[in-house]
Amino acid sequence: MKNSSPSGHLPLLSKFAYGMGDVGCNFSWMFVGNFLMIFYTDAFGISMGAVSVLMLISRFWDAINDPVIGELSDRTHTRWGRFRPWLLIASPLTAFVLVLTFWAHPEWSNTAKIIYMSVTYCVLVLGYTCVNIPYGTLCGAMTQNIDERAQINTFRSVSAMTAIGIINIITIPLIHFFGGDDIKTGFLLVAILYGCIFAACHIFCFANTKEVVAIPKKQKIPVRTQLSAARQNTPYLLALAGQLLFGIINYGRNADLVYYFKYVEGDSNLFSTYSLAIIIPSIIGAASFVWVFEKLNNKGWAAALFSFCTGIATFMLYFFSPNSSPLMFYLFAILTQFFFSGFNTAIYAIIPDCVEYGEWKTGIRNDGFQYAFVSLGNKIGMAIGTALLAWAIDAAGYVANTVQNQEVLNIIHHCFSTIPGVLWILTGFVLLFYKLNRKTYDKIFSELQQRKNHE
């Protein structure tokens, strides 16, 4: 790697490699977010109520392991840096657990299924945390140049949107191709394939990135002190709130997608058609963040603008159907995904800048610890979104693989459109309070460099 200056430009290969890391993340976590719930209910035969309880209880586990892994990654000191070694070691192990999570034995009792589901899911969450927190934190260690970080996160988001589109297009056909009428086998073989992709992408990211930001002299900082420093970091708190809302909306709606096309529209194959229609807008929307940031000079305001537009377009989907009004349905689906992808880039681009703000404000730099709570906020949002969806349709009388009653269909329909639409608009209002613009960041970075020069 040529780059050795924290404020210098990164090689194109490093940016591409960092983006490939999120390709790997999505071949695990987006596969889990979009398909694990329907695997549990329609393939493994677990009740919707048990799934909703697991989604909530597992977040207590996250509340323990996310900060621990963040702290451990901050304390990691190797010739490869603090964060990259985690990608090399943890990704193959997590890939193995992903396969176990989608392995279902049909003759098990209901109690055995629930125990197996709970254990494998919690171990998978831990493994993913061991990869995703160091990966997310790595961006801030590659450069302190605000524009380079915007570009890195654009590469990340474009790669992620591409991966998500591919996953959503090919997963259902692959399940049927590998498993035929046996969807359990189909899910298992897809999990093996995606696990291999997950590990390979992170190893590639490890091999082609470099940590150049100076590692601070590590003193043992009590957790209470670190939490106090985080509370003084207003941009970070807003980013955390944005991630929580993002998790609720995105993962709740993603878990709903297959149910929506299977039961409301009557054809699960429409999910692949829908995913194909939005993949190019996803990529273009993610790439548009850099242009919007240049115009607004504030990543939070860019995220807010994208969030408002996503909310309006998502809400409008309630009034159209891919069966009866395909032109309008796919028009608003394309707009929804375009603006969402811009938001996705912006919300992650915010986080590394908050680390510098926190160091400037409090004198404490704890990249991994801060990213751990961002990850935790996102996962808590995921738990709330998916658990509320599962609880609502279970209470309305959901029965797997049958025609659903009208109340269940109404809930699934609103969770696809109006409810996330309103929440996206709320998220936009929250992020309007983000004040860390380019001018302020450059001033903070300059003062931090002056402090280091005088040490």
Secondary structure, DSSP 8 states (H G I E B T S, - for coil): -----TTS---HHHHHHHHHHHHHHHHHHHHHHHHHHHIIIIIS---HHHHHHHHHHHHHHHHHHHHHHHHHHHH--BTTBSSHHHHHHHHHHHHHHHHHHT---TTS-HHHHHHHHHHHHHHHHHHHHHHHHHHHHHHHHH---HHHHHHHHHHHHHHHHHHHHHHHHHHHHHHHHHHTT-HHHHHHHHHHHHHHHHHHHHHHHHHT----S---------HHHHHHHHHT-HHHHHHHHHHHHHHHHHHHHHHHHHHIIIIISS-TTHHHHHHHHHHHHHHHHHHTHHHHHHHHS-HHHHHHHHHHHHHHHHHHGGG--TTT-HHHHHHHHHHHHHHHHHHHHHHHHHHHHHHHHHHHHHS---HHHHHHHHHHHHHHHHHHHHHHHHHHHHHTT--TTS---HHHHHHHHHHHTHHHHHHHHHHHHHHTT----HHHHHHHHHHHHHHHHT-
